[in-house]
Structures are given as structure tokens and as C-alpha cells.
Amino acid sequence: MRETTHLPPVQIDIPAAWIGEDMAKHPESWLIELDPADVAELELAATGFLARSHDIGGLTQADFPLPRLAGHLAALREKLIAGIGFEVLRGLRVERYSAEMAATIFCGIGAHLGSARSQNAQGHILGHVRDIGADARDTKTRIYQTAERQTFHTDSADVVGLLCLQDAMQGGESLLVSTVTIYNEMRKRRPDLVRLLFDPIATDRRGEIPEGEKPYFEIPVLSWHAGLLTGVYQRQYIDSAQRFPDAMRLTAAHVEALDLFDGLANDPKLNLSMRLRPGDMQFVYNHSLLHDRMGFRDWPEPDKRRHMLRLWLSIPGDRPLPDCFRQRYGSIQIGDRGGIIVKGARLNVPLL
């Protein structure tokens, strides 16, 4: 069943409905340089926490006092939920940090934005985004474990954060695009096709299956709920879900709609490309934006290879989600939802 029986307005005009080429001209709206006092405050908070505990997975906002930065992080939360939906914080001196120090600073900032969620069946709340040589064609492979282009997608949490520790030798640019802008364009060009994206399209879980659930979930690419447009998307996983005989079949019209959606996401006028430097932290709101990473060529030296830390966050004060999101988020309770929950998994922070 669809969550709604009608489409959103023909044009949705909100701050998240931005055009990439406009954003590229105004980096001051999304690229924030931390000043030395901000960086010193983060390092002091992390050093203080590690003097008391090494349980980074249990770190709370109260454990990580940020008198200077707390106000900006509260504003960032609102920017994610109701503003343009993303921001990059630049200036961490990651080349000076141990793995534990970098993880603590990143998780400490995350604790000021929301609560960390599990990213895989092992209960990892801190993910490591790097090429481990996995086969992108294997239906159990998560694409971020390869050097292949990821394609535009959303993650299974309200917000995804990345901390760049090391950049690739070539490629690996980060791309963002507004789901709302894609909808606006599709509604103008092909309203007959955009309607099909509100169908409960099957998406492969890639083997990470919560107890009692199917090996795929059925959430529309687009949902109109509580006056807001919310997107869920990963084309590769939609395509691979067709291997399950009981999954909803994609018609030729569905494929045409998905192809148009992809084509608009990949339009360089609509999307925004950026190269994250070591020390950059990028935060992206999954409900209104899609993100992507270009394929890359890595350094031959193992200690120089591209490496990002990743957080999935559930954000207090966020939008309500349709009931169908329980299939993926486990709960749709605001501030306590999202992640990949598998029976027996214990939340933990792997440092390597």
C-alpha cells in the first residue's frame, strides 16, 4: 500500500530544494572553517574524555563539553533538518591524532547532534569507509567497501557524517544532490513517471536482515508525509532485489522512472561536487538529499590509502517518518531510530 493517495505540490519550495551550480558559487553557505580555538576545544574535550574512559561507544554530550562550539552544532542540527541539509566543517589536525583521538572527536561532535546508530550487522557505530578489495558485483558487498563509484543513495539514518582521515591519490570526490529538486524537475517533465516512485519498491538488504524481516524492504523512493517529501534510494540495491521472486516486479515504466531519477541526480547543474580534505567533517541529511562518491585510484602505500570515518545519527526534533520506514529503521520514534539492527549485535566502536 502507498502511504499517500496524492502527490505533493507541483513545486516544493524549501531551503533543501537547491541547485548544485548555485551552491558551488556560495561555499560560504556550507563550508565552515574551524578556528584554532575551536580545534583546541575539541582536542581538550577528547583528551579529557580519554583520561576517564576508553568506551567511545558510550560517549554522551555531557561527556564532551564544548562551550564555544555547542551553539554552532545546535544551529547545524537545524540546518540539516530544516535548512539546506548539509555542512562541511574544516580544520581538524587529523595528521596529529591517534586513531582513538580522531574517533573520540568525531563521536563527540556526533553526540552534540544526535545519537549514533549501528551501521552493520556487527553493531559498529563508527564505520570505516575504505577499499577492502570487496567485489562490487557480489550481492553481499556494501559498495563503500570498494573503490567503485557508489552512485547516488541515502543511508539508513537521519544524518550521515564523514570525517576524512586520508584522501585518495585520484578521484573519490563527494557529490550531493537535492531529492526535492529531482522531484520538482520530474514533476515538470514527466508527472506520469514521478508517480511511480511513490510505489513500495523493493530494496535489497544485502544479507543484513533484522529478525523477522524479509531480505529486502519495500519503501517508496519518495514519500509525502506530514507535508514533507522524504526520499530513500540505492539503485544498485533496488536492481539486485529483483533476484527475490516475491519482491514487487519493476515494470518498464518503473525502470524508466528510476532512470530519469538517476539522470537528474547526475546532472552537473543539479548536483554539487566537492573534494573532502583530511580533517574535513561532512554532515548530510538523508531525508532530503542524496549523496555519492566517485570511483577512485588509491595510493600504492597501505598507510596512505583513502580512509573516512562514518557516523549514522538519529536527530532529536526531526521530521516524522511514514510507518513503512519501520522496515528499515526498526523504529520511527524521533531521536531513536535508524541503523541496522540484527539480533545479538552489541554496539561498539572499531578503531581499525
N, C-alpha and C positions, 0 to 999 in steps of 0.2 A: 504493500500500500504506500502511496505517496504521503508525505507529511502535510502537503497542502494541495488544494484543488485549483489554485490560481497562481499566475506568475507574479513576480514583483512588478513594480512600476517599470515603464518602458526605459526610463533613465534613472539610475540611482546616483544621486549627487551627495557624496560624503567625502571627508578628507582622504580615506583609503582608496578612492577612485582616481588615482593619479596616473599620469602618463610618464613613462620612463624617460623620454628625451627631455621633459621638463625637469624631472628630478635630477638628471645629470647636470643641469645648468645651475642647480641650487644645492650643492653639497652641504652648505651651512645648515640646511634644514634637517639633516640626518647624520652628519659626521661630526662628532663631538670630541675635541682634543682634551684629554685629561691634563690638568696642570700638575706640576711636580708635587704640590701639597696634596692633591687628590690621590696620586700614586703612593705617596708616603703614608697616607691614612689607610689605604688598602693593605699595604705591606705591614703596617703596625698591627692592624686588626688580625691579619693572618698569623703573624708571629705570636701574638697574644693567645690566639686560639690553640695553636700547636704546642704552646708551652703547657697548656692544660689538658689537651686531648688530641688523639690522632683519629678519632671517629668522625671523619669528614662527612660521612653519610648522615650523621645525626646533627650536623651544624644547623643552628637556627638564626633568625635575625638578631635575637638578643645576644647570641654568642659572638656577633660580628658587628660591633658598634661603628657607625660611620656618621659622625656628627656633621661633616661637611657634605658628603655625597648622598645622604639619605633623602634629602629633599629632591635632588635630581632624579634619583631612582624611583621615587613615588610619581614624579612627573612622567618618567619614561613608561611606567606601567599604564598610565592614562593615554600616552601617545600610542602605545601598542593596541590598546582596546578600542579607543575612540578617535585616534589620530591617523597618521599616515601608515602606521602598522610596523615600523621598523626603525632601528637606530644602530649606528656603529660608534662604540667608544674606543678611542685610540690612545695609546701611550704607555701600556704596561711594559715593564722591562723584563719580558719573559726570558731573555737570554741569561739573566742573572739568577733565575729561580730554579729550585729543585722541582721535580715533578709534584711533590707534595705541596709545595708552596703555591705553584700555579693552580693546582686543583682547589686548594683552600680559598684563594682569592676569587676564583670563578664561582665556586659553590656559595661563597659568602655573598657575592653580588646577587646570585640567583635567589638566595634566601630573602633578600630585600624585595624581590619582585614577586615571588610566589613559592610554591612547594615543588621540589624535584620529584620527577616520576621515573619509573623503570623504563628503560629503553629496549630491553630484550628479555628473552626467557631466563637469563641468568640474574635478573634483578639489578642490572647496572644502572645507577642513576647518573653516572658520568660516562659518556661514550667516547670512544677513540675513533675518529674518522681518519682513516688512512688505508692505503692499498695493502691488503694482506695476501694478494695473489689469488683471491677467490674468483671463480668462474661466473661472469655476469649472466651467462645463459642458464645456469643452474637455478631451478625454481626455489631452492632453499637459500640462495645467496641474497643478502641485503646489498643493494647497489653501492652504498657508501664504503663497502669493504673492497672496492675495486678502484682502478684508475679511469674507468669508463665515465662518460658523461652520465649524470644521474637522470636527466630530464626533469621538467617542472613537476613539482609534487608538494604535498603537505605532509607534515609529521603528525603522529597521533598524540598531540598535546596542544594546549592553548598557545604556548610560545616555545620556540626553539632558539637556543643560544649557542653560538660558536665562539671559541677562543682559539685564535691562530697561534700555534707554537712555532711551526716551521712551514714555509711556503714551498711549493713545487718548483722545479727547475724551469718548467714551461707549462703554461695553461693553468687550469684549476680555478678560473675566475668564478666568482659568485654572482648569480643572477636572481633578480626578484621581479615579480610582475603582480599586478593587482587582479585578483579574481573578479572584483566588482567591475573593473574596466573591461575585462574579457566579456563578462555578461552584457554590459552596455553595448559593446560592439556587435556581439552575436544577436542581440535583440533587434538591433537596427538592420543587420544584414540578413539574418536567417531566423526569424522568430519560430519557424516550424521546427528547426533543429534544436534551438536552445531549450525548448520544452522537454525534449527527450533527456536532457541532463538532470531533470528532476525525478527520473525513474530510479528505482533502487538497484543500481548497477553493482555487480559483484566485483570485489577486490580481494585478491589472494593474500592470505596471512603469511605466506612463505614459511609454513611449518611452525610458527609460534602461535599456538592455538590455546586460548583460555579454556578451562574445564567447561564442558557442556556446550561449547560453541562449534559452529561449522568451520572448515578450513578456509573459509572466506567470510567476509562481511558484506552486507548489502545496504550501503548508504548512498543516497544520491550524490552525484558530483556537486550539485547545487541544491541547497535547501533554503526556503524562505520561511523564517520562523521568528516570531516576536518582532516583526518589522525589520529584520536584518537578513542579509544574504550571507550564508556560510558555505564554504567550499571544502571538499575532501577529494584528493586526487593523487593518483600514481598510475600513469598509463601502463607501464610495464606490468604492474600487478593486476590491473584490470584485464589486460590481454591474457596473462597466464592463468587467471581464474576461470577462463573458458575451458580449461582442462578438466574441471569438475562437472560431471554430467548433469547434476541437479542445479547448477548455477543458471541464473537467467541468461538466455541466449542474447548476444548482441546482434541486432538486426543490421542490415546495410545502412539504414538511416542512423542508427546509434553510432556506428563506426564513422560515418560522415560527420556527425556532430562532434565526436571526440577528435577527429582530425582537424576540424575547424577550430576547436578549443585549443589544440596544440599549436596550430598555425598562428593564432593570435598571441598565445603566450610567447612564441618565438619571434614575434615581430620586434625588431630592434627599436622601433619607435615607441612601442608599448612597454618593453622591459628595461630594466636598469642593470648594467653590468658593473661590477666593482672587483678589485683585487684586494683581498684581505692581507695585510702585512702582519708579521709576527708581533704579537701584543694587541692586535685588534680584537674586540669583542662585538659580535653582531647578534642582535636580538630581533626576531621576526615573529609576527602574529599569524599563526596558521589559518585562522578562520577567514581572513580577508586577503591574504597574499599567498602566492606560490613561490617556492624557491628552487634553485637548480644549481648545479656545479658543472662547469665544463670539464671535459676529459683533460688529463694532464700527463706530462712526462716527468718522472721523478729523478732526483739526484742518484747517481750510482752508489754514493756512500750511504750506508744504512743510517748513520747518525744525523744525516742532513735531510732525510726524506720528509715529505709533506705530512703534517700531523696537526689535527684540530681536536680540541676537546669539545664535547657537546652536552648541553643540558636540555631536558624537556621539562617545562614548568606548567603548573596549574596556577592560575592567577585569581586572587580574590577580586570581587567586584566585576567579574567578566560577564559576557552575554550568556543568556540561556541557550541551551542546545536542544535540538529535536530529540525525541525519545529514541529514534533509531540509532543515535550515537552511542547508546549503551553497548551495542555490539562491539564497538572498538574501544570506547573509553572506560568500559566497566561500569562507571557511574557517570551521571551527568550533573552531579552536585557541584555547584560553582565553588572553586577553590580546592576541590578534592576529586579531580577527575583526570583521565588520560593515562597514557603509558601502556605498556604491555605487561599484563598481569597473568602469570602462569603459576598454577598450584605448586607450592613448595619452594618458590623462589624467594630469597631473602635480599632485601635492598642492601647494596654495597657499592663502594667506590673503588674500582680498579685503577691503580696508578700507572700501569703499563699497558 
